[in-house]
Amino acid sequence: MTFYTNDYLEYYLTLAGWLINNGIWDMIADSGLFAVPFCIIIVREWLKVRGEGADEGNKGVLSLARIETHIYVGYVVVALCGIPVVNVSFSTLQFDQSRAQQCQFLLPSPASTGWETSFSSLDGRSAQVPIWWAFMHALSKATTSGAVAAIPCGTDLRQMRMEVNNTRINNPLLAQEIADFTRFCYGPSRARFFMRQPDLGSAADNPETLQDLSWIGSRYFLETPGYYDTDYSKTSRAAWPYNATRDAGLPEVSGGGGYPTCKQWWSDSGIGLRDRILEQIDPDLMTRFLGWANWLSTDQVQESVIRQIVAPRQQIDGAVYSDYGGQVGGQQTSLANGASRAAGYVGIALGSLAYFPAMDMVRQALPMVMAFLKMAMVICIPFVLIVGAYQLKVAMTMTVVFFALIFVDFWFQLARWIDSTILDALYGSGSPYQNFNPAIGLDNAAQDLVLNYVMGTMFLILPAFWMTALAWAGISAGSVLEGLARGTREVANEGGKGGGKAINAGKGAINS
């Protein structure tokens, strides 16, 4: 029988949990502790019948019938839920690739990763699983996979945005060269543009034109005569040999470097600034952007990512979301309302420096915490059966909780999909606010910050609501996922400290 798992940690801990479970059950069987619940059943039913009075027929027959029924139920519970039967090992465990195949992205198998050496720590041992839990594992995973398959595939824009935001120019010489290009090329060309005040016609009303003029790789400056084709580097550049015609009147240095025009300095293949900046970007990240922003050309996507890295900017696209705050209509907002909303946005903007890194750490920690909770559930099964005196009700409650823990993976996938596709819906192809920017949602209207706050909590709220919903069916499992919040609390606190330090540093600079 094949046991599917969804991540590497669960792959490892599933076997570890059942190995410990088997050891505990062996201890219970060898010590005779497994028989204690049957004694409890006999005493409990005898006391119950005796307490009903002496005038209700043959108490002996009644008590024997009840004891016989409960013992039969106990035998079934022990046989199905307690005694290990089905073998499980790394040869029967399989990493679930169904979602990856559905959405056409590749996940390496555990044997192809560093986890392979970790698996050897279990010495190739195998465990056994009771028939009922083997069936529930297969059923729960199948149900979860089917529910996840119902979620449309989507590009994980949130992760892409975080990766772009974390991309830096690691080469200090390249960073200095970009600064030189800004001083020698972009500054003079932009100043010349405003002095000449060319007639751009209707293009002046096009935000794309103004947007293009506000960064160092401007196509207007590159393609229009009199700008980057005439400006040049004021210091020699070794990548461009000295050219007597182009560099006439400029000193020839010993290294043989020349003075490229700004157009050459930016655009020349392989040695231009544009291509060297592109080398600083993870190729896989660029491929994902090219696949998502398919309404743009390759050059446009690459330039947008480069622009975000070398010259981050703010943009205003207007309010996207309806809300219940303030008054209806911006022009009717009172002074007090406007002041309070502005103060709130400032607070959110500052708080996001700590909150967003914290929630990003929480999203990474949640699957890890869930893997440990599932392992703890498996280890607890023998003890719960003993304490519950092999009652069918106890076994069914454990069954629902077992299924619920596995099905939490669906809620994580749903929260992650919504988290990403909301950005795609608002700013992607065909949307009313279509606007390709690698910082998707990070540098837009203040309401985007509010949405980011809300989406961050969905990774905890949706699983908690799922467990609460089980209470409607009479299953007391609402507190099972308290471990999620507790297990990720420290991660969130430590992740948010980086933003908190930035806020404190800013306050110190202002006060000084």
C-alpha positions in Angstrom: 0.0 0.0 0.0 1.3 3.4 -1.0 1.3 6.3 1.6 1.4 9.8 0.0 2.9 12.8 1.7 2.9 16.5 0.6 6.3 17.8 1.8 9.7 16.5 2.7 9.3 17.0 6.5 6.0 15.1 6.5 7.7 12.4 4.4 10.2 11.9 7.1 8.0 12.4 10.2 5.3 10.0 8.9 7.6 7.0 9.2 9.1 8.4 12.4 5.7 8.8 14.0 4.5 5.2 13.1 7.8 3.8 14.3 7.2 5.4 17.7 3.6 4.4 17.6 4.6 0.7 17.1 7.0 0.9 20.0 4.4 2.3 22.3 1.8 -0.4 21.2 4.4 -3.1 21.8 5.0 -1.8 25.3 1.2 -1.7 26.0 0.8 -5.3 24.7 3.8 -6.7 26.5 2.8 -5.1 29.8 -0.8 -6.3 29.6 -2.0 -2.7 29.7 -4.2 -3.4 26.7 -6.5 -5.5 28.8 -7.2 -2.7 31.3 -9.9 -1.1 29.2 -11.8 -4.4 29.1 -11.8 -4.5 32.9 -13.0 -0.9 32.9 -15.9 -1.9 30.6 -17.0 -4.8 32.9 -16.9 -2.7 36.1 -18.5 0.4 34.4 -21.5 -1.6 33.0 -22.0 -3.5 36.3 -22.1 -0.3 38.3 -24.4 1.3 35.7 -26.9 -1.6 35.9 -26.7 -1.8 39.7 -27.5 1.9 40.0 -30.7 1.5 38.0 -32.5 -0.2 40.8 -33.6 -3.7 41.7 -37.1 -3.7 40.2 -36.4 -3.6 36.5 -36.2 -7.3 35.5 -33.2 -9.6 35.4 -30.2 -7.3 36.1 -27.7 -10.1 35.5 -28.9 -10.8 31.9 -29.0 -7.0 31.2 -25.5 -6.4 32.5 -24.1 -9.4 30.6 -25.7 -8.2 27.3 -24.3 -4.7 27.7 -20.8 -6.0 28.7 -20.8 -8.4 25.8 -21.8 -5.6 23.3 -19.1 -3.2 24.6 -16.4 -5.9 24.6 -17.2 -6.8 21.0 -17.0 -3.1 20.1 -13.7 -3.0 22.0 -12.3 -6.0 20.1 -13.2 -4.3 16.8 -11.6 -1.0 17.8 -8.4 -2.8 18.9 -8.3 -4.9 15.7 -8.9 -2.0 13.3 -7.3 1.0 15.2 -4.7 -0.5 17.5 -3.0 -3.6 16.1 -0.3 -2.6 13.5 -0.8 -4.6 10.3 0.1 -2.7 7.1 3.8 -2.2 6.4 5.0 1.4 5.8 8.6 2.3 4.9 10.4 4.7 2.6 9.8 2.2 -0.2 6.0 2.5 0.4 6.0 6.2 1.1 5.7 8.4 -2.0 6.0 12.2 -2.4 2.8 13.5 -3.9 3.5 15.1 -7.3 -0.1 15.4 -8.5 -0.4 19.2 -7.9 3.0 19.7 -9.6 2.0 17.7 -12.6 -1.4 19.5 -12.8 0.2 22.9 -12.7 3.3 21.9 -14.7 6.0 22.7 -12.3 8.7 20.3 -11.1 9.3 19.3 -7.5 12.4 17.2 -6.8 11.7 13.8 -5.1 13.1 13.5 -1.6 15.7 11.0 -2.8 17.1 13.8 -5.1 17.6 16.2 -2.3 19.7 16.6 0.9 16.9 14.7 2.7 18.2 11.4 1.3 21.1 11.4 3.9 18.6 12.3 6.7 16.5 9.3 5.8 19.4 7.0 6.5 19.2 8.0 10.2 16.3 5.6 10.5 18.5 2.7 9.5 16.1 1.6 6.8 13.6 0.6 9.4 9.9 0.0 8.5 6.8 0.4 10.6 3.3 -1.0 10.5 0.0 0.8 10.5 -3.4 -0.4 11.8 -5.8 -1.2 9.0 -8.2 1.7 9.9 -5.5 4.4 10.0 -4.0 3.1 6.7 -7.4 3.4 5.1 -8.0 6.9 6.6 -4.6 8.1 5.5 -5.3 7.0 1.9 -8.9 8.4 2.0 -7.8 11.7 3.6 -4.9 12.2 1.1 -7.2 11.3 -1.8 -9.9 13.7 -0.6 -7.3 16.5 0.0 -5.7 16.0 -3.4 -9.1 16.1 -5.1 -10.0 19.3 -3.3 -6.6 20.9 -4.2 -7.1 19.8 -7.8 -10.3 21.8 -7.9 -8.2 25.0 -7.2 -7.2 26.5 -10.5 -3.5 26.7 -11.2 -2.1 30.1 -10.7 1.3 31.9 -10.6 2.6 32.4 -7.1 3.0 36.2 -7.6 3.4 36.8 -3.8 6.6 34.7 -3.8 7.8 36.3 -7.1 7.3 39.7 -5.6 9.2 38.8 -2.5 12.1 37.5 -4.6 12.3 40.7 -6.6 12.1 42.8 -3.5 15.0 40.8 -2.1 17.1 41.0 -5.3 20.2 43.2 -4.8 23.1 44.3 -7.0 25.7 42.2 -5.2 28.6 43.4 -7.3 29.8 46.7 -5.8 31.6 47.7 -9.0 28.5 47.3 -11.0 26.5 49.3 -8.4 29.1 52.1 -8.7 28.9 51.9 -12.5 25.1 52.3 -12.4 25.6 55.4 -10.2 28.1 56.7 -12.8 25.7 56.1 -15.6 23.0 58.1 -13.7 25.4 61.0 -13.3 27.0 61.0 -16.7 24.0 59.9 -18.9 20.6 60.1 -17.3 21.1 63.3 -15.4 22.3 65.4 -18.4 19.8 63.8 -20.9 16.9 64.4 -18.6 18.0 68.0 -18.0 18.3 68.5 -21.8 14.9 67.1 -22.3 13.3 69.7 -20.0 15.3 72.5 -21.6 14.2 71.5 -25.1 10.6 70.8 -24.1 9.9 68.7 -27.2 6.4 68.3 -28.4 5.3 64.8 -27.5 1.8 65.3 -28.8 -0.8 63.0 -27.4 1.9 60.8 -25.9 2.2 63.3 -23.1 -1.2 62.1 -21.9 0.0 58.5 -21.9 1.3 57.5 -18.4 3.6 55.1 -20.1 5.6 57.9 -21.7 6.0 59.8 -18.5 6.8 56.5 -16.8 9.5 55.7 -19.4 11.2 59.1 -18.8 11.6 58.5 -15.1 14.3 55.8 -15.1 17.8 55.4 -16.4 17.0 52.8 -19.1 14.4 55.1 -20.9 13.6 54.0 -24.4 13.0 57.6 -25.4 16.5 58.7 -24.4 18.0 55.5 -26.1 16.1 55.9 -29.4 15.8 59.7 -29.8 18.8 61.5 -31.4 20.5 64.0 -29.2 20.3 62.2 -25.9 22.1 58.9 -25.1 23.7 58.8 -28.5 25.6 62.0 -27.8 26.2 61.8 -24.0 29.1 59.5 -23.1 31.0 58.2 -20.1 33.4 60.8 -18.6 35.8 58.0 -17.4 37.3 55.3 -19.5 35.6 51.9 -19.6 37.9 48.8 -20.2 35.1 46.8 -21.9 35.0 49.3 -24.8 38.4 49.8 -26.6 39.6 53.3 -27.3 38.1 54.6 -30.6 40.0 57.5 -32.1 37.0 58.7 -34.0 34.5 58.5 -31.2 36.9 59.4 -28.4 38.7 62.3 -30.2 39.9 64.9 -27.7 39.6 62.5 -24.8 42.8 61.1 -23.1 43.8 57.5 -24.0 44.6 55.6 -20.8 47.2 52.9 -20.5 44.6 50.2 -20.1 43.2 50.9 -23.5 39.7 51.6 -22.3 37.5 53.9 -24.3 34.6 56.3 -23.7 31.4 54.6 -24.9 28.3 56.6 -25.7 25.5 56.2 -23.2 23.6 54.2 -25.7 26.5 51.8 -26.1 27.2 51.7 -22.4 23.6 50.6 -21.7 22.7 48.5 -24.7 25.8 46.7 -26.1 25.3 42.9 -26.0 27.1 41.1 -23.2 29.0 44.1 -21.9 26.2 46.7 -21.6 24.8 47.7 -18.2 21.4 46.2 -19.2 22.7 42.7 -19.8 25.0 42.7 -16.7 22.1 43.8 -14.5 20.0 41.0 -15.9 22.7 38.6 -14.8 22.0 39.6 -11.2 18.5 38.3 -11.5 17.7 34.6 -10.8 17.0 33.1 -14.3 14.1 31.0 -12.9 12.5 34.1 -11.5 12.7 35.9 -14.8 11.3 32.8 -16.6 8.3 32.9 -14.2 7.7 36.6 -15.0 7.9 36.0 -18.7 5.4 33.2 -18.4 3.0 35.3 -16.4 3.2 38.6 -18.2 2.5 37.1 -21.6 0.8 40.3 -22.8 4.2 42.0 -22.9 7.3 41.4 -25.0 10.4 39.8 -23.5 12.2 43.1 -23.6 9.4 44.9 -21.8 9.3 42.3 -19.0 13.1 42.4 -18.5 13.2 46.2 -18.5 10.4 46.3 -15.9 12.3 43.9 -13.6 15.6 45.8 -14.1 13.8 49.1 -13.4 12.5 47.8 -10.1 15.9 46.7 -9.0 17.9 49.8 -10.0 15.2 52.5 -9.4 12.3 51.4 -7.2 9.4 53.8 -7.5 5.9 54.5 -6.1 2.9 54.4 -8.4 -0.8 55.4 -7.8 -3.5 53.4 -9.5 -6.5 54.6 -7.5 -8.6 52.6 -5.0 -9.3 49.1 -6.1 -11.3 47.7 -3.1 -14.6 48.7 -1.6 -14.6 49.0 2.1 -16.7 50.1 5.0 -14.4 52.8 6.4 -14.9 56.6 6.3 -17.7 58.3 4.2 -18.9 57.4 0.8 -16.8 59.2 -1.8 -13.4 60.8 -1.3 -14.6 64.4 -1.8 -17.2 64.1 0.9 -14.7 62.9 3.5 -14.7 65.1 6.6 -11.5 66.6 8.0 -11.6 64.3 11.0 -12.2 61.2 8.8 -9.4 62.2 6.4 -7.0 62.7 9.2 -7.8 59.5 10.9 -7.5 57.5 7.6 -4.2 59.2 6.8 -2.9 58.4 10.2 -4.1 54.8 9.8 -2.3 54.4 6.5 0.9 55.8 8.0 0.6 53.3 10.9 -0.1 50.4 8.5 2.9 51.4 6.3 5.2 51.5 9.2 3.7 48.4 10.8 4.1 46.5 7.5 7.9 46.7 7.9 7.5 44.3 10.8 4.2 42.5 9.9 5.0 41.4 6.3 8.3 39.7 7.1 6.7 38.1 10.2 3.8 36.7 8.1 6.2 35.5 5.4 8.0 33.5 8.1 4.7 32.2 9.4 3.7 31.0 5.9 7.0 29.1 5.7 6.7 27.7 9.2 3.1 26.5 8.9 3.7 23.3 6.9 6.5 22.4 9.2 4.3 22.8 12.3 1.6 20.8 10.6 4.0 17.9 9.9 4.9 17.7 13.6 1.2 17.9 14.7 0.4 14.9 12.4 3.3 13.0 13.9 2.1 13.8 17.4 -1.4 12.6 16.4 0.0 9.3 15.3 2.0 8.9 18.5 -1.0 9.7 20.7 -3.3 7.0 19.1 -2.5 4.1 21.5 -2.8 6.1 24.6 -6.0 7.7 23.6 -7.5 4.3 22.8 -6.5 3.0 26.2 -7.8 6.0 28.1 -11.0 6.0 26.1 -11.6 2.3 27.0 -11.8 1.4 23.3 -15.1 3.3 22.9 -16.3 3.6 19.3 -17.1 7.3 19.9 -13.5 8.0 20.9 -12.2 6.2 17.8 -14.6 8.1 15.5 -13.5 11.4 17.1 -9.9 10.6 16.5 -10.8 9.6 12.9 -12.4 12.9 12.2 -9.4 14.8 13.8 -7.0 12.7 11.8 -8.8 13.5 8.5 -9.1 17.2 9.5 -5.4 17.5 10.1 -4.5 16.1 6.7 -7.2 18.3 5.0 -5.7 21.4 6.5 -3.2 21.2 3.6 -6.1 22.1 1.3 -6.7 25.3 3.2 -3.1 26.2 3.0 -3.2 25.7 -0.7 -6.4 27.8 -1.0 -5.0 30.7 1.0 -1.8 30.6 -1.0 -3.7 30.6 -4.3 -6.0 33.4 -3.3 -3.0 35.4 -1.9 -1.3 35.2 -5.4 -4.3 35.3 -7.7 -5.8 38.4 -6.1 -2.8 40.3 -7.3 -3.1 38.7 -10.7 -6.8 39.6 -10.9 -6.2 43.2 -10.0 -3.0 43.9 -11.9 -2.7 41.1 -14.4 -3.6 40.8 -18.1 -7.0 42.0 -18.9 -7.7 43.5 -15.5 -9.0 47.1 -15.1 -5.7 47.9 -13.3 -3.4 46.1 -15.6 0.0 47.4 -14.8 3.1 45.2 -14.8 5.3 45.9 -11.9 7.6 43.3 -10.3 6.8 44.7 -6.9 3.1 43.6 -7.5 1.0 45.1 -4.7 4.0 46.2 -2.7 4.2 49.8 -3.9 0.5 50.5 -4.9 -2.3 52.2 -3.0 -2.5 52.1 0.7 -5.5 49.7 0.5 -3.1 47.1 -0.9 -1.4 47.2 2.4 -4.7 46.5 4.1 -5.3 43.5 1.8 -1.8 42.2 2.6 -2.6 42.3 6.3 -5.9 40.5 5.7 -4.3 37.8 3.4 -1.5 37.2 5.9 -4.0 36.1 8.5 -5.9 33.7 6.2 -3.2 31.1 6.6 -4.3 30.8 10.2 -7.9 31.8 10.0 -9.1 29.4 7.3 -7.7 26.2 9.1 -9.1 27.5 12.4 -12.5 28.0 10.8 -12.3 24.5 9.3 -11.8 23.0 12.8 -14.5 25.2 14.3 -16.9 24.0 11.5 -16.4 20.4 12.7 -18.1 21.4 16.0 -21.3 21.9 14.1 -21.2 18.1 13.5 -20.6 17.6 17.2 -16.9 16.9 16.9 -14.9 18.8 19.6 -11.7 19.5 17.6 -11.7 23.3 17.7 -8.6 23.5 19.9 -6.5 21.0 17.8 -4.9 23.7 15.7 -3.9 25.9 18.6 -0.5 24.4 18.0 -0.4 26.2 14.7 -0.6 29.7 16.2 1.7 28.7 19.1 4.2 26.9 16.9 4.6 29.9 14.6 4.4 32.7 17.2 8.1 32.8 17.9 8.9 32.6 14.2 6.6 35.6 13.6 8.1 37.5 16.5 11.7 37.0 15.3 10.8 37.6 11.7 9.2 40.9 12.6 12.1 42.1 14.6 14.0 43.1 11.4 11.3 45.5 10.5 11.0 46.7 14.1 14.7 47.6 14.1 14.3 49.5 10.8 11.4 51.5 12.4 13.5 52.2 15.5 16.4 53.3 13.4 14.2 55.6 11.4 12.8 57.1 14.6 16.3 57.6 15.9 17.4 59.4 12.7 14.3 61.7 12.9 14.9 62.5 16.6 18.5 63.3 15.9 
